[in-house]
């Protein structure tokens, strides 16, 4: 569907949002339906329901579980292994936490394991040499075997154990793991060592070096580095992989979690909590969003490791609300299967590696608390007395984010000036990644994920518009400034030219790019509102140009002039969620962009979203600052206004409530 643009002077749009209820003690929940999930028995029943649902999709020999859904890039045989491994891990967590009670439920997995590792079986699993994805699934198999050792591994005959070791040992001596995958190899070889199998100290040492190189601080790991060496791939993998696997590896080895991992995990818990609202809705940012429940993994891991800064009972309550929130919005279909999506089924959130069985990684990680026995304090502590919800703005320094939480609507907003997920190679055309390159994310909205929206980003975006009106794309993010309420970053922008572009294409290329200047964006945060400022400058000459920049120099340069466009929050059309965009300086033209089919938080794939947009009427010269107030709220009330003024070395922002903040700017930049 093409964009529908409506001219208007005051840009304000409404959309549906579920009204939270407020309990007597001020705790915000949506219903009391999550209360059964606050007990181990309740979570166990949910796990059993999910495991029962997938049983119907098990192959005759039990080695493959092909959950209905799209095939991954690794193929159906790999997908069948994935479905088996991820549900096996969930089953293992149930049995281990119950100290063997219900161990009979492991029998189908024992049967499937025998068939999967048997080279002569018609249902044999792909080896690690055949399918790289087998590395991920082998780690889940290894963890599950370790956690259930008395009830499964120890009961296998020598031949089955030898064949399992042989299959897992395909990992030894392999390399090229540069992100959270280093932990898969470490976990597998730790298990092999624990059962007397082969392993490589060199592999573990190399992985440890890579892992340490990606630790940034405050509990955060970058999930890999860019080709230029920057460590700015921040997302939920920091919690559901980087903090989970050190503990699971330690459990396999029978040792305590190392002190550095304990300290980092303890530091990460408040950072993870900042991204979940009191009623259990996490911010939607980063890849693999379909793992949903797994946002809870670091919270459970901290309790299991005995390092959680949260009082006993808090984690189970947060988990119940979060899982309940997703269940209420369609995470399970009518047959009890986990869907690919964020709320309900939505194929647009999937990556090429996602199959129908992929979301069960979410189930095993999000229900990791089942490893805690019934008598653990997390289950037995009284319901926590929680403080009255309040507005909060805080900086998460490591990922370069400012997070704003507002109590009356339960919305959490993330302003992004440090995470770009940048893994691109030089010389290739690259569009903005909607999961990483937007200026802002929230727990009530989503980046637009339709093909049109990715090629021509609008929502939560700042663009230079070329002479044809095509928007620029944000490349690798360079941090400039971060304080509690002010964040500034810049990026060398470019234009992504597809088949429908008005710009000329190089011969024999379907797509190409044009290089542009440096665009700087600043966010000044106050409650539900952000004063967003932007300006452009000619690209600086790097003292030591990187290989990326050197090869990208082959792109044609876009000469300008350019107008600047701000996009507000995209909200589902026709309800109470309000998205507003008000000019402060230099953004005189107002319009609305209406799109459909791109939002996983909309009520359906056909429901439209609307995004308020403001654009400078004329081209903006270098160093000229434009600004607007961008607001997202779920309650009706007076908007917080602001004005800007130039001061020595900065732009001063004066909010209508009296708060004053200053944005630092270089010489030659002013209103």
C-alpha angles and dihedrals in degrees: 000000000000121000118272110214122194121189115225139152101223111041111208128142136182133210138172119278127172111250112236119221123228119225126214092267093050096255111143117227133155098221138341089250091105095062095093087055091061091078130067089238091055094051090045091055089052091050091049091049091054093046092048090052094056094046090083089062097055120121119244093260092043097236097110131050109188106191111200112264142081123325118250125234088261093065136243097291090057090045090056090054089048092054090049097046097047096047090043088058091052091049090049093052090053094051097042093051089049091051093242100320108142092019089146086076087071093064095089090051092049089053092048092048092055091053095041097055096041108101089204095054122106086224098049116148122245111262123240088252090056100043125022089203088068087076091068094046094044088059091056090048091050093049092047092049091050095047092049098036098131093048102040119006095045090051095054118101121247093260094054091047092049093049091049091051091049092052094047092044090068085088094065115109094006118127143172095097106139106163136028087327089081086074093056091060091044092051094047095048091044088057092046090052091049092057096043096261129134121285139162126237088195090059092051093045092050091049092049091053092050092046093052091048090058097051109108105174144267088061094302128132124189107232093232133323130266122250086260090055099252117144103215107122099119123164141114091305086081087068108028095043115014095050099033102054098053088059094045091048090050090051090052090051092045094236136118119267108269116261094244091053092047091052094046093047092050090050093048098055096076089046090053092046090055089067096056123072121227089256092055106260114137125207112262106233135129136024127307092038089161088076087077103154090049091079083083094058098094091048092053091042091055091052092048090049091048095238104103114133088205121098116253110277096028095093094050090050094049089046093051093050094046096047090041091052092054093044091051090054097050108273088144120049124221092276093052097256121139110246129220103250143068103262105000129347112322120155093195093079094060125105125211089265093057121106132167090273096050097090091065088078081068092054096051093045097041091049094044087121087079085081086073111088121236094260095055116122091241088068100033101045117104118259105285119252102234128203121249108275111258139181113267137181119188139160121237097206102192097056093034096242137140113208122201121191122187120199102208096059102021092233120153115198124194119201109203121214101140116034120080104150085221114182101141124136124226125276098017127115111254130184124204112281102234091209093058114016103059117108091231143017133185145185092246100049140039137214109259109261105188119118091249093050093052093049093044108027118198113152117087088352139124117208142175108226117218124215090280093050094252113150123235121238127232114242128189110342121237115199117228107168140354129181133151094286107008127070128174129185138160137206138188100244129211140180122246110216117199131175092285095049119122089219118093117260127218114254116275093011124113091196137018141163141236120211121231143180132286114282117199121201127189130192122201108188130207120161110300093350139079127194100216118199129183141178137164133224133181112273115273120238107249116228089223110019112215123235087250094056091043094056093039088059087083090075117099114258117242104226100199148176096202139193119212122235130193122199120201129206118311108230131180110263124256112023147075104294107104127210117184134177119187126182118242100167135356102350101104102154119078129192143149126240114207119194136165138203097033108089125087090193095056117103091249140359089257096053113106128231125211126212125192112227135190127190135183110255093221134029113285118232121227114283095016111132121219121190143184140173110246116195136184118181140153095207133069113244146114112307118236106247128203143185132202133219134180118249132170107297096354156033114264117216116204114193120207090241090062100259115137127198132171127218113208114230132181125245113288095033120108145131 
